[in-house]
């Protein structure tokens, strides 16, 4: 079986090489989805040292799309890479004139952008637009009394947060001083402590001694949900398509208390190319709708195949093999504001946190995943790895939360695969023995109040997982936030929606003895499509 695992990992590297070749030879430019991927592929091509080929392809694309910001951005960096300073600056000016935020150049990847930004022509043309704040603020890791605020800056600088319960910022409180760190890609996290629970705060950033003009706001979590509802927006499949970025505005209009991004949060598929990974993260972080949302709503993330490795990929049981696993994890951590990870010496993006009497268990379904199971009944692969699985089972057993939410980047219910997945086992179907071990643990330990959130398949739907001798598990799944590509509906789902981009909204009402949990699907325009309400007696109470 070890040979089989190594063979599949080798296929992942073949997939990477094939992607690069395809990027050089595709003749059509009509598909928006292909156009989005092509920009990434051509940046990746330059990152591999094939600058001349990247320039040739980008110039062909520019003939079709003469004002495209991403093509102009990539070309400016490619020509700078070739030593053509004047041409690079001209293209940079065109990119910015056509709406590309100057912060894209300040962010990087700095291997390519920093020499250009430091050049005299760039400084002369854009010195007024150069600012220390590059990305953020991004909220995360909230509690009833603490909040964490993440930023990325142009240089290593000190910063602090000024906050108040008054919209006019009367009686402000000043956080301690924090610093951004170039060894963490110029990011830093401010920690606000001793906050009042369930309280709205207004805040400003002060970076390198300069107060930023914009005033943001957030609300701390309540200590208890006995007298109020709380709502969680969630989804996966957030490919960067500029025409669909208004999805983040739609989510914000629903006023969720938190946002859970469950994988494929950006599409990278380049685990051995850190500069390309950064390029993909920076595109999203410079999206104005996304930035507005994450400055107000705390975000919690896990990854899936396209932001971990490549399509349907798995890391295998070793911590350091393939060699790209730890570096990819480092870049993931630098770009999100999650709670402390549980891994210790066993890295990964798995962790737990609570909102009142709800506890969330975020799973890493890629780092330690073995080759999926097939027709060999003696081979029982692991998706989580032994350390993470032990953590999950023990944490579920210790939890005193009324509702426990298992959050998986891929569906747990059986038979959830679309036509693109026929013959594969990328969901928990490929790890049936481990899935049953988790479900049986809930029964033997008498753990009640469990539901599941998941992503991966490009649609939104719901499932009921019947279990012999115990309550059914309800799974709510959504993974078409900004993807153009769509998967077909599954006949045995409770309901589903795939006509437009969508997200899931889960409302928790724990004010009565029997909890009420409502799942709703909303499309990118804010229209509701289906829903279900489950009560405590349906989940073991």
DOFIRO-729509 format. One line per 5 residues: number of its first residue (from 1); their letters; for each residue x, y, z of N, C-alpha, C. Coordinates in steps of 0.2 Angstrom, whole numbers. Layout:
NUM> A> X/Y/Z/X/Y/Z/X/Y/Z  ... .
This chain:
1> XXXXX> 4/-6/0/0/0/0/4/6/0  10/6/3/15/12/3/17/14/-4  18/8/-8/20/9/-15/14/13/-19  8/11/-17/2/14/-20/2/22/-18  3/23/-12/3/30/-10/8/34/-13 .
6> XXXXX> 14/32/-14/19/35/-17/18/36/-24  15/31/-27/13/32/-34/8/38/-36  3/38/-31/-2/44/-32/1/50/-31  6/51/-26/9/57/-24/13/59/-31  16/54/-34/20/56/-40/15/58/-45 .
11> XXXXX> 9/56/-46/4/58/-50/3/66/-49  3/68/-43/2/75/-41/7/79/-45  13/77/-45/19/81/-48/18/81/-55  16/75/-58/14/75/-65/9/80/-67  4/81/-63/-2/85/-64/1/92/-64 .
16> XXXXX> 6/94/-59/8/101/-59/12/102/-66  16/98/-68/20/99/-74/16/99/-80  10/95/-80/6/96/-86/2/102/-86  0/105/-80/-3/112/-80/1/117/-83  8/117/-82/12/122/-85/13/121/-92 .
21> XXXXX> 13/115/-95/13/114/-102/7/116/-105  1/115/-102/-5/117/-105/-6/125/-105  -3/128/-100/-3/135/-100/0/139/-106  5/135/-109/9/138/-115/5/137/-122  0/132/-122/-2/130/-128/-10/131/-129 .
26> XXXXX> -14/134/-125/-21/134/-125/-22/140/-130  -26/139/-135/-27/145/-140/-33/149/-139  -38/148/-134/-44/151/-134/-44/156/-128  -48/162/-128/-48/166/-123/-55/168/-120  -60/164/-122/-66/167/-121/-69/165/-114 .
31> XXXXX> -67/159/-111/-70/157/-105/-67/161/-99  -71/164/-95/-69/168/-90/-65/164/-85  -68/158/-84/-64/153/-79/-57/152/-82  -57/150/-88/-50/149/-91/-45/155/-90  -48/161/-92/-45/167/-91/-42/168/-84 .
36> XXXXX> -46/167/-79/-43/167/-72/-38/162/-71  -38/156/-73/-33/151/-72/-27/153/-76  -28/156/-82/-22/157/-87/-18/162/-84  -20/168/-81/-16/172/-77/-12/169/-72  -15/165/-68/-11/161/-63/-6/157/-66 .
41> XXXXX> -8/153/-72/-3/149/-75/3/153/-78  2/158/-81/7/162/-84/12/165/-79  9/167/-73/13/170/-68/17/164/-65  14/158/-65/18/152/-62/24/150/-68  22/151/-74/27/150/-79/33/154/-78 .
46> XXXXX> 32/161/-77/37/166/-76/41/163/-70  38/161/-65/41/159/-58/45/153/-59  44/149/-64/48/144/-66/54/145/-70  55/152/-72/61/154/-76/59/154/-83  53/153/-85/51/153/-92/48/160/-94 .
51> XXXXX> 52/165/-93/49/172/-94/48/174/-101  52/171/-105/50/173/-113/44/170/-115  43/164/-113/36/160/-115/30/164/-111  31/166/-105/26/169/-101/24/176/-105  30/180/-107/28/186/-110/25/185/-117 .
56> XXXXX> 27/180/-121/24/179/-127/16/177/-126  14/173/-121/8/171/-120/3/177/-118  6/181/-113/3/187/-110/2/192/-116  6/193/-120/5/198/-125/0/196/-130  -1/189/-131/-6/187/-135/-13/188/-132 .
61> XXXXX> -13/187/-125/-19/188/-122/-21/196/-122  -16/200/-121/-17/207/-121/-20/210/-127  -18/206/-133/-22/208/-139/-29/207/-139  -31/202/-135/-38/201/-134/-42/205/-129  -38/206/-124/-40/210/-118/-35/216/-116 .
66> XXXXX> -35/221/-120/-30/226/-119/-30/230/-113  -35/230/-109/-35/233/-102/-35/229/-96  -34/223/-97/-34/218/-92/-29/219/-87  -31/221/-80/-26/222/-75/-21/217/-74  -24/211/-73/-19/205/-72/-14/204/-77 .
71> XXXXX> -16/204/-83/-11/203/-88/-6/209/-88  -8/215/-87/-3/221/-87/1/220/-81  -1/218/-75/3/217/-69/8/212/-71  6/206/-73/11/200/-75/16/203/-80  14/206/-85/19/208/-90/24/213/-87 .
76> XXXXX> 21/218/-83/26/223/-80/32/219/-76  30/214/-72/35/210/-69/39/206/-73  36/203/-78/40/199/-83/45/203/-86  43/209/-89/48/214/-92/53/216/-87  52/218/-81/57/220/-76/62/214/-75 .
81> XXXXX> 59/208/-75/63/202/-74/68/201/-80  66/204/-86/71/204/-92/75/210/-92  75/214/-87/79/220/-87/77/226/-91  70/226/-93/68/231/-97/64/236/-92  68/241/-89/65/245/-84/59/250/-86 .
86> XXXXX> 61/253/-92/56/258/-95/49/254/-96  50/249/-100/44/245/-102/40/243/-96  44/240/-91/40/238/-85/36/243/-82  39/249/-81/36/255/-78/30/257/-82  30/257/-88/25/259/-93/19/254/-92 .
91> XXXXX> 20/248/-92/15/243/-91/12/244/-84  16/245/-79/14/246/-72/9/252/-72  11/257/-75/6/263/-75/0/262/-78  0/258/-84/-6/256/-87/-11/251/-83  -7/247/-79/-11/242/-74/-15/246/-69 .
96> XXXXX> -11/251/-66/-14/255/-61/-20/260/-64  -18/263/-70/-23/267/-73/-30/263/-74  -29/257/-76/-35/252/-77/-38/249/-71  -36/252/-65/-39/250/-59/-36/245/-54  -30/243/-56/-26/238/-52/-24/242/-45 .
101> XXXXX> -26/240/-39/-23/244/-34/-16/244/-33  -13/250/-32/-6/250/-31/-3/245/-26  -8/243/-21/-6/239/-16/-4/232/-18  -6/230/-24/-4/224/-27/4/224/-28  7/230/-30/14/230/-31/17/230/-24 .
106> XXXXX> 14/234/-20/17/234/-13/17/227/-10  12/223/-11/12/217/-8/17/212/-10  17/211/-17/22/206/-20/18/202/-25  21/196/-26/27/193/-23/33/197/-23  37/199/-18/42/204/-17/48/202/-21 .
111> XXXXX> 49/196/-23/55/194/-27/54/198/-34  48/199/-36/47/202/-42/45/209/-42  41/211/-37/38/218/-36/43/223/-33  47/221/-28/50/225/-24/56/229/-28  59/226/-33/64/230/-37/60/235/-41 .
116> XXXXX> 55/234/-43/51/238/-48/48/244/-43  45/242/-37/43/248/-33/48/252/-31  54/250/-30/60/254/-28/63/258/-33  61/257/-39/64/260/-45/62/268/-45  66/272/-48/65/279/-48/59/281/-52 .
121> XXXXX> 57/278/-58/51/280/-61/45/278/-57  45/272/-54/39/270/-50/38/275/-44  44/276/-41/43/281/-35/41/288/-37  43/290/-43/41/297/-45/34/297/-47  31/292/-50/24/291/-53/19/290/-47 .
126> XXXXX> 21/286/-42/16/283/-37/18/284/-30  23/289/-29/25/290/-22/19/292/-17  14/295/-20/8/297/-16/4/291/-14  4/286/-18/0/280/-17/3/275/-12  9/276/-11/13/271/-7/11/272/1 .
131> XXXXX> 8/267/3/6/267/10/9/261/14  9/261/21/11/255/24/6/250/25  0/251/25/-5/246/25/-7/243/18  -5/237/18/-6/233/11/-12/229/11  -13/225/17/-19/221/17/-22/221/24 .
136> XXXXX> -28/220/25/-31/220/31/-35/227/32  -38/228/38/-38/223/44/-42/217/43  -40/211/45/-44/205/45/-45/203/52  -51/202/54/-53/199/61/-53/192/61  -51/189/67/-52/182/68/-50/180/75 .
141> XXXXX> -51/174/77/-50/171/84/-53/176/89  -60/176/89/-64/180/93/-66/176/99  -68/180/105/-71/177/110/-76/182/113  -78/181/119/-82/186/122/-78/191/125  -72/191/126/-68/196/129/-61/198/125 .
146> XXXXX> -60/194/119/-54/196/115/-56/196/108  -52/199/104/-52/200/97/-45/200/94  -44/197/89/-37/198/85/-38/201/79  -34/206/77/-34/210/71/-27/209/67  -28/206/61/-22/205/57/-21/210/52 .
151> XXXXX> -15/212/50/-13/216/45/-7/214/41  -6/216/35/1/216/32/3/223/30  9/224/30/12/231/29/17/230/24  19/236/21/24/237/16/31/235/19  32/238/25/39/237/28/37/234/35 .
156> XXXXX> 43/232/39/42/230/46/41/236/50  35/237/53/33/243/57/29/241/63  30/246/68/25/245/74/18/247/72  13/244/75/6/246/74/2/245/81  -3/248/81/-8/247/87/-15/249/85 .
161> XXXXX> -20/247/89/-27/248/87/-30/253/92  -34/257/90/-37/262/94/-45/260/93  -48/259/99/-55/257/99/-59/260/104  -66/260/103/-70/263/107/-77/260/106  -81/261/111/-88/258/110/-93/264/107 .
166> XXXXX> -90/270/106/-93/275/103/-91/276/96  -96/277/91/-95/278/84/-91/284/83  -91/289/87/-87/295/86/-80/294/89  -79/288/91/-72/286/94/-71/290/101  -76/292/104/-75/295/111/-72/290/116 .
171> XXXXX> -68/293/121/-65/289/126/-62/283/123  -57/284/118/-54/278/115/-49/274/120  -48/268/118/-43/264/122/-38/262/117  -32/262/119/-26/260/114/-23/253/116  -23/249/111/-20/243/112/-13/243/114 .
176> XXXXX> -9/238/115/-2/238/116/1/239/109  7/239/108/11/240/102/13/233/100  11/232/93/13/226/90/18/227/84  21/222/81/25/224/75/24/219/70  24/221/63/24/216/58/31/213/57 .
181> XXXXX> 31/207/54/37/204/54/39/201/46  44/203/44/46/201/37/47/194/36  48/190/42/49/183/41/42/180/41  37/183/43/30/181/42/26/185/37  30/186/31/28/190/26/24/197/27 .
186> XXXXX> 28/200/32/26/207/34/19/207/37  17/202/41/11/202/44/12/203/51  6/205/55/6/205/62/-1/205/64  -2/203/71/-8/202/74/-8/206/80  -13/210/81/-14/214/87/-20/210/91 .
191> XXXXX> -19/209/98/-23/206/102/-27/211/107  -33/212/106/-37/216/111/-40/212/116  -38/214/122/-41/210/128/-45/214/133  -49/210/137/-53/213/142/-59/217/139  -61/214/133/-67/217/130/-74/215/134 .
196> XXXXX> -79/219/133/-85/217/135/-89/212/130  -92/207/133/-95/202/128/-101/205/125  -102/203/119/-108/205/115/-109/212/114  -103/215/113/-102/223/112/-100/225/106  -103/230/103/-100/233/96/-95/238/98 .
201> XXXXX> -89/237/94/-83/241/95/-82/245/88  -79/251/89/-77/254/83/-69/255/83  -66/254/78/-58/254/79/-55/257/73  -49/260/74/-44/262/69/-38/259/70  -34/259/64/-27/257/65/-22/263/65 .
206> XXXXX> -17/262/69/-12/267/69/-5/263/67  -3/265/61/3/261/59/9/265/58  15/263/61/21/267/61/20/274/63  15/275/68/14/282/71/9/286/67  6/283/62/1/287/58/-6/284/58 .
211> XXXXX> -11/288/61/-17/285/61/-21/284/55  -24/279/53/-27/278/47/-34/281/47  -37/284/42/-43/287/42/-49/283/43  -49/277/40/-55/273/40/-57/270/47  -63/271/49/-65/268/55/-69/261/54 .
216> XXXXX> -67/256/57/-71/249/56/-75/248/62  -78/242/62/-82/240/68/-82/232/68  -83/230/74/-84/223/75/-88/222/81  -91/216/83/-95/214/89/-92/208/92  -90/208/98/-88/202/102/-93/197/102 .
221> XXXXX> -91/191/103/-96/185/104/-99/186/111  -105/183/112/-108/183/118/-105/178/122  -106/178/129/-104/173/134/-109/167/133  -115/169/132/-120/163/132/-125/165/127  -128/159/124/-133/160/119/-140/159/121 .
226> XXXXX> -141/159/128/-147/158/131/-153/163/129  -151/169/127/-156/174/125/-155/177/119  -151/174/114/-151/177/107/-149/171/102  -150/173/96/-148/169/90/-141/171/88  -137/166/85/-131/168/82/-131/165/75 .
231> XXXXX> -128/168/70/-128/165/63/-121/165/60  -120/159/57/-113/158/54/-114/157/46  -110/161/42/-110/160/35/-104/156/34  -105/151/29/-100/147/27/-100/145/20  -94/142/17/-94/140/11/-87/139/9 .
236> XXXXX> -86/136/3/-79/134/0/-79/136/-7  -74/134/-11/-74/136/-18/-74/143/-20  -69/147/-18/-69/154/-19/-64/156/-24  -64/153/-30/-60/155/-35/-60/162/-36  -54/166/-38/-54/173/-39/-57/174/-46 .
241> XXXXX> -63/177/-46/-66/179/-53/-69/186/-51  -66/191/-54/-68/198/-52/-75/200/-52  -78/197/-58/-85/198/-59/-90/195/-53  -87/191/-49/-91/188/-44/-89/190/-37  -84/195/-36/-82/197/-30/-88/200/-26 .
246> XXXXX> -93/202/-29/-99/205/-25/-102/200/-20  -100/193/-21/-102/188/-16/-101/190/-9  -95/194/-8/-93/195/-1/-98/201/2  -100/205/-3/-105/210/-1/-112/207/1  -114/202/-3/-120/199/-1/-120/195/6 .
251> XXXXX> -114/192/7/-113/189/14/-114/194/19  -110/200/18/-110/205/23/-117/207/25  -121/208/20/-128/210/20/-132/206/25  -130/200/26/-134/195/30/-132/195/38  -127/200/39/-124/201/46/-123/195/50 .
256> XXXXX> -118/190/47/-116/185/51/-112/186/56  -112/182/62/-108/183/67/-100/181/66  -100/176/61/-93/174/59/-94/171/52  -88/170/49/-88/167/42/-83/162/42  -85/156/40/-81/150/39/-79/148/32 .
261> XXXXX> -73/149/30/-71/147/24/-68/140/24  -71/135/20/-69/128/21/-65/125/16  -61/129/13/-56/126/8/-57/128/1  -52/128/-3/-52/131/-10/-54/138/-9  -51/141/-4/-52/148/-3/-49/153/-8 .
266> XXXXX> -43/150/-10/-41/153/-17/-38/147/-20  -38/147/-27/-36/142/-31/-29/143/-33  -24/138/-31/-17/139/-32/-14/133/-36  -15/127/-34/-12/121/-37/-5/122/-39  -1/125/-35/6/126/-36/10/125/-29 .
271> XXXXX> 10/119/-27/13/118/-20/20/119/-19  24/119/-25/31/120/-25/33/127/-27  28/131/-28/30/138/-30/27/143/-25  31/145/-20/28/149/-15/26/156/-18  30/159/-23/28/165/-26/21/165/-29 .
276> XXXXX> 20/160/-32/13/159/-36/8/158/-30  9/155/-25/4/154/-19/3/161/-17  8/165/-16/7/172/-13/3/176/-18  5/176/-25/1/179/-30/-6/178/-29  -8/172/-28/-15/170/-28/-19/173/-22 .
281> XXXXX> -15/173/-16/-18/175/-10/-19/183/-10  -14/186/-13/-14/194/-14/-20/196/-18  -21/193/-23/-27/195/-28/-33/195/-24  -34/190/-20/-40/190/-16/-40/196/-10  -35/196/-7/-34/201/-1/-35/208/-4 .
286> XXXXX> -33/210/-10/-34/216/-12/-41/217/-16  -45/213/-15/-52/213/-17/-56/218/-12  -59/223/-14/-62/228/-10/-68/225/-6  -72/221/-10/-78/218/-6/-76/213/-1  -71/209/-2/-68/204/3/-65/208/9 .
291> XXXXX> -61/213/7/-58/217/13/-63/220/17  -69/223/14/-74/226/18/-77/221/23  -78/215/21/-81/209/25/-77/207/30  -70/206/29/-66/203/34/-64/208/39  -65/215/38/-64/220/43/-69/220/48 .
296> XXXXX> -75/217/47/-81/218/51/-83/211/54  -81/205/51/-84/199/53/-77/194/54  -77/191/59/-71/186/61/-71/180/56  -66/178/53/-65/173/48/-61/167/51  -64/161/50/-60/155/52/-60/151/46 .
301> XXXXX> -53/148/44/-52/145/38/-49/138/39  -50/133/35/-46/127/34/-45/127/26  -41/122/24/-39/122/17/-42/115/14  -42/115/7/-43/109/4/-38/108/-2  -39/104/-7/-34/102/-11/-31/108/-15 .
306> XXXXX> -35/113/-18/-33/118/-22/-29/123/-19  -29/124/-12/-25/128/-8/-20/125/-4  -20/118/-4/-15/114/-1/-10/111/-6  -12/108/-11/-8/104/-16/-11/105/-23  -14/100/-26/-17/100/-33/-23/96/-32 .
311> XXXXX> -27/96/-37/-34/93/-38/-33/86/-35  -38/85/-30/-38/78/-27/-32/75/-24  -27/80/-22/-21/78/-19/-21/76/-12  -16/73/-9/-16/71/-2/-8/72/0  -7/73/6/0/74/8/3/68/10 .
316> XXXXX> 0/63/13/3/57/15/4/57/23  6/52/26/7/52/33/13/55/36  18/56/32/24/59/34/23/67/35  27/70/41/26/77/42/30/81/37  36/78/35/40/82/31/41/80/23 .
321> XXXXX> 36/76/21/36/73/14/29/73/12  28/75/6/33/79/1/36/85/5  42/88/2/45/93/6/41/100/5  36/100/1/33/106/0/27/107/6  26/102/10/20/102/14/21/108/19 .
326> XXXXX> 27/108/23/27/113/28/28/120/25  31/121/20/31/128/17/24/130/15  20/126/12/13/128/10/9/130/17  10/126/22/7/127/28/9/134/31  15/136/31/18/142/33/14/148/29 .
331> XXXXX> 14/147/23/11/153/19/3/153/21  0/147/21/-7/147/24/-8/151/30  -4/150/35/-4/153/42/-3/160/41  2/163/37/3/170/36/-3/174/33  -7/170/29/-13/174/26/-19/173/29 .
336> XXXXX> -20/170/35/-26/169/39/-25/171/46  -31/173/49/-30/175/56/-34/170/61  -32/164/60/-35/158/64/-33/158/71  -37/154/76/-34/153/82/-28/148/82  -25/147/88/-19/143/88/-20/136/85 .
341> XXXXX> -16/133/81/-17/127/78/-15/121/84  -19/116/83/-18/110/88/-12/106/87  -9/107/81/-4/102/79/2/101/83  5/106/86/12/106/90/17/103/85  20/98/86/25/95/82/21/91/76 .
346> XXXXX> 15/91/76/11/88/70/7/94/67  10/97/62/7/103/59/1/102/55  -3/107/54/-9/106/50/-14/112/52  -19/112/49/-24/118/50/-30/116/54  -29/111/59/-35/109/63/-35/112/70 .
351> XXXXX> -41/114/72/-41/118/78/-48/118/80  -50/120/86/-57/121/89/-58/127/92  -64/130/93/-65/136/96/-73/136/97  -75/141/102/-82/141/104/-85/148/103  -91/148/101/-96/154/101/-101/152/106 .
356> XXXXX> -101/155/112/-106/153/117/-106/145/118  -112/142/118/-112/135/119/-112/131/113  -109/134/108/-107/130/101/-100/129/101  -97/123/99/-90/122/98/-89/119/91  -84/122/88/-83/120/81/-76/117/81 .
361> XXXXX> -76/111/77/-70/107/77/-68/107/69  -63/111/68/-61/112/61/-55/107/59  -57/103/54/-52/98/52/-48/99/46  -42/97/46/-37/97/41/-38/90/37  -41/90/31/-42/84/28/-37/83/22 .
366> XXXXX> -31/86/22/-26/85/17/-19/84/19  -17/87/25/-10/86/26/-8/79/27  -12/75/31/-10/68/33/-14/63/29  -18/65/24/-22/61/20/-18/56/16  -20/49/17/-16/44/13/-20/43/7 .
371> XXXXX> -17/39/2/-21/37/-4/-28/34/-2  -33/36/-6/-40/34/-4/-41/27/-5  -45/24/-2/-47/17/-2/-50/15/-9  -49/9/-11/-52/7/-17/-56/0/-16  -54/-5/-20/-57/-12/-19/-54/-16/-14 .
376> XXXXX> -48/-14/-11/-45/-18/-7/-48/-17/0  -51/-22/3/-55/-22/9/-50/-22/15  -44/-24/14/-39/-24/19/-35/-18/20  -36/-13/15/-33/-7/16/-38/-1/18  -36/1/24/-41/6/27/-37/12/28 .
381> XXXXX> -37/17/24/-32/23/24/-35/28/29  -31/33/31/-33/38/35/-33/44/32  -38/48/33/-39/55/30/-35/60/35  -36/59/42/-34/64/47/-27/62/50  -25/56/49/-19/54/53/-20/53/60 .
386> XXXXX> -16/49/63/-17/47/70/-18/52/75  -13/57/75/-13/63/80/-19/67/79  -21/69/73/-27/73/72/-33/69/74  -34/63/72/-40/59/74/-40/58/82  -35/57/85/-35/56/92/-37/63/95 .
391> XXXXX> -35/69/93/-37/75/95/-44/76/94  -47/74/88/-54/75/87/-58/71/92  -57/65/92/-61/60/96/-61/62/104  -55/64/106/-55/66/113/-58/73/114  -57/78/110/-60/84/110/-68/84/110 .
396> XXXXX> -71/80/106/-78/79/106/-80/76/112  -77/71/115/-79/68/121/-78/73/127  -74/77/127/-73/82/133/-78/88/132  -80/89/126/-84/95/125/-91/95/129  -92/101/132/-98/102/136/-103/107/132 .
401> XXXXX> -101/108/125/-106/112/121/-112/109/120  -118/113/119/-124/110/118/-124/108/110  -121/112/106/-120/110/99/-113/109/97  -111/103/94/-104/102/92/-104/102/84  -100/106/81/-100/106/74/-93/103/71 .
406> XXXXX> -94/98/68/-88/95/64/-88/98/58  -82/102/56/-81/105/50/-76/102/46  -78/99/40/-74/96/35/-73/99/29  -68/99/26/-67/102/19/-70/98/13  -71/92/15/-75/87/10/-81/84/13 .
411> XXXXX> -86/82/9/-92/79/12/-91/73/16  -95/72/21/-94/65/25/-100/61/23  -105/63/21/-111/58/19/-109/54/13  -112/48/13/-110/44/7/-113/46/1  -109/44/-4/-112/45/-11/-112/52/-14 .
416> XXXXX> -108/57/-11/-108/64/-13/-103/65/-18  -104/63/-24/-99/65/-29/-103/67/-36  -100/71/-39/-103/73/-46/-99/70/-52  -101/71/-58/-99/68/-63/-91/68/-64  -88/74/-62/-81/75/-62/-77/70/-58 .
421> XXXXX> -81/67/-53/-77/63/-48/-79/56/-49  -83/54/-54/-84/47/-55/-78/43/-55  -78/37/-51/-72/33/-51/-67/35/-46  -68/41/-43/-63/43/-38/-66/43/-31  -62/44/-26/-64/43/-19/-61/49/-15 .
426> XXXXX> -62/55/-17/-59/61/-14/-63/63/-8  -69/61/-7/-73/63/-1/-72/58/4  -76/58/9/-75/53/15/-77/46/12  -80/45/7/-81/38/4/-75/34/3  -69/38/2/-63/34/1/-60/32/8 .
431> XXXXX> -63/35/13/-60/34/20/-66/31/25  -70/26/22/-76/24/25/-75/21/32  -69/18/33/-68/15/40/-67/20/45  -63/25/43/-61/30/48/-68/34/49  -72/35/44/-78/39/45/-82/35/50 .
436> XXXXX> -83/29/49/-87/25/54/-84/25/61  -78/25/61/-74/25/68/-77/32/72  -77/37/68/-79/44/71/-86/43/73  -90/41/68/-97/41/70/-99/36/76  -95/30/76/-97/25/81/-94/28/88 .
441> XXXXX> -89/32/88/-87/36/94/-92/40/97  -96/43/93/-101/48/95/-107/43/99  -108/37/96/-113/33/99/-110/30/106  -104/27/106/-101/24/112/-100/29/117  -98/35/116/-97/40/121/-103/44/123 .
446> XXXXX> -109/42/119/-115/46/120/-114/53/119  -111/55/114/-110/62/112/-116/65/108  -120/69/111/-126/72/107/-124/79/105  -129/81/100/-129/88/98/-124/89/92  -122/84/88/-117/85/83/-120/86/76 .
451> XXXXX> -118/91/73/-120/92/66/-113/93/62  -114/93/55/-108/93/51/-109/99/46  -103/103/45/-103/107/39/-97/105/35  -98/106/28/-93/103/23/-93/107/17  -88/106/13/-88/110/6/-86/105/1 .
456> XXXXX> -82/108/-4/-79/104/-10/-83/104/-16  -89/101/-15/-93/100/-21/-96/107/-23  -96/109/-30/-98/116/-32/-106/116/-32  -109/117/-26/-116/118/-26/-117/119/-18  -123/120/-16/-125/120/-9/-131/115/-8 .
461> XXXXX> -130/110/-3/-135/105/-2/-135/103/5  -140/98/7/-140/96/14/-141/88/13  -139/85/19/-140/77/19/-141/75/26  -145/70/26/-146/66/32/-143/59/32  -138/58/37/-135/52/38/-138/48/43 .
466> XXXXX> -142/43/41/-145/39/46/-140/34/49  -140/33/56/-136/28/60/-140/23/64  -138/17/64/-142/12/67/-141/13/75  -147/14/78/-146/14/86/-144/21/88  -144/26/84/-142/33/87/-146/38/82 .
471> XXXXX> -145/44/84/-148/50/80/-145/51/74  -148/53/69/-146/55/62/-141/61/63  -136/61/58/-132/67/58/-134/71/52  -135/77/53/-137/82/47/-130/85/45  -129/85/38/-124/88/35/-126/94/31 .
476> XXXXX> -123/100/32/-125/105/27/-118/107/23  -119/107/17/-113/108/13/-114/114/8  -108/117/7/-109/123/2/-102/124/-1  -101/125/-7/-94/126/-10/-94/129/-17  -98/134/-18/-98/138/-24/-99/145/-23 .
481> XXXXX> -94/148/-18/-94/155/-17/-93/159/-23  -88/158/-26/-86/162/-32/-84/158/-38  -85/151/-38/-83/147/-43/-88/148/-49  -86/147/-55/-90/147/-61/-92/140/-63  -87/135/-62/-88/128/-63/-93/126/-58 .
486> XXXXX> -98/121/-60/-103/119/-56/-104/111/-56  -106/108/-51/-107/101/-50/-115/100/-50  -117/94/-53/-124/92/-53/-126/91/-46  -133/91/-45/-136/90/-39/-136/82/-38  -137/80/-32/-137/73/-30/-144/71/-28 .
491> XXXXX> -147/66/-31/-154/64/-30/-155/63/-23  -151/60/-19/-152/58/-12/-151/64/-7  -150/69/-9/-149/75/-4/-156/77/-2  -156/80/4/-163/83/6/-165/89/2  -161/93/-1/-162/98/-6/-155/100/-8 .
496> XXXXX> -155/104/-14/-149/107/-16/-150/113/-21  -145/116/-22/-145/122/-27/-139/123/-30  -139/124/-37/-132/125/-41/-133/130/-46  -138/133/-47/-139/138/-53/-135/144/-53  -133/147/-47/-129/152/-46/-124/151/-40 .
501> XXXXX> -119/155/-40/-115/155/-34/-119/156/-28  -117/153/-22/-121/153/-16/-117/152/-10  -120/153/-4/-116/151/2/-122/149/7  -119/146/12/-124/143/17/-124/148/23  -130/148/26/-131/152/33/-134/148/38 .
506> XXXXX> -131/147/43/-133/143/49/-135/147/55  -141/147/57/-143/151/63/-145/146/69  -142/148/74/-142/144/80/-146/147/85  -152/144/88/-156/147/93/-156/142/99  -152/144/104/-151/140/110/-155/142/116 .
511> XXXXX> -160/147/115/-163/150/120/-168/145/124  -170/140/121/-175/135/124/-171/128/126  -174/124/130/-170/118/131/-168/114/125  -173/114/120/-171/110/114/-168/115/109  -162/115/107/-159/119/102/-163/119/96 .
516> XXXXX> -163/124/92/-165/125/85/-160/127/81  -159/123/75/-153/125/70/-157/126/64  -156/131/60/-159/132/54/-153/133/49  -154/130/43/-149/130/38/-152/133/32  -149/138/29/-152/142/23/-147/142/18 .
521> XXXXX> -149/142/11/-145/143/6/-147/150/3  -142/154/1/-143/161/-2/-138/161/-8  -141/164/-14/-137/165/-20/-133/171/-19  -129/173/-24/-125/178/-24/-129/185/-24  -135/185/-26/-139/191/-26/-143/191/-20 .
526> XXXXX> -142/187/-15/-146/187/-9/-152/183/-8  -154/180/-14/-161/176/-14/-160/169/-10  -165/168/-6/-165/161/-3/-167/156/-7  -164/150/-7/-165/144/-10/-165/138/-6  -171/136/-3/-171/130/1/-168/131/8 .
531> XXXXX> -171/127/13/-168/127/20/-171/122/24  -169/121/30/-171/116/34/-170/118/41  -175/116/46/-174/118/53/-174/111/57  -169/110/61/-168/104/65/-168/106/72  -172/102/76/-172/103/83/-168/98/87 .
536> XXXXX> -167/100/94/-163/96/98/-165/89/98  -171/87/98/-173/80/98/-171/76/92  -169/80/87/-167/76/81/-159/75/81  -156/78/86/-148/77/86/-146/75/93  -151/70/96/-149/67/102/-152/69/109 .
541> X> -155/75/109/-158/78/115/-165/75/117 .
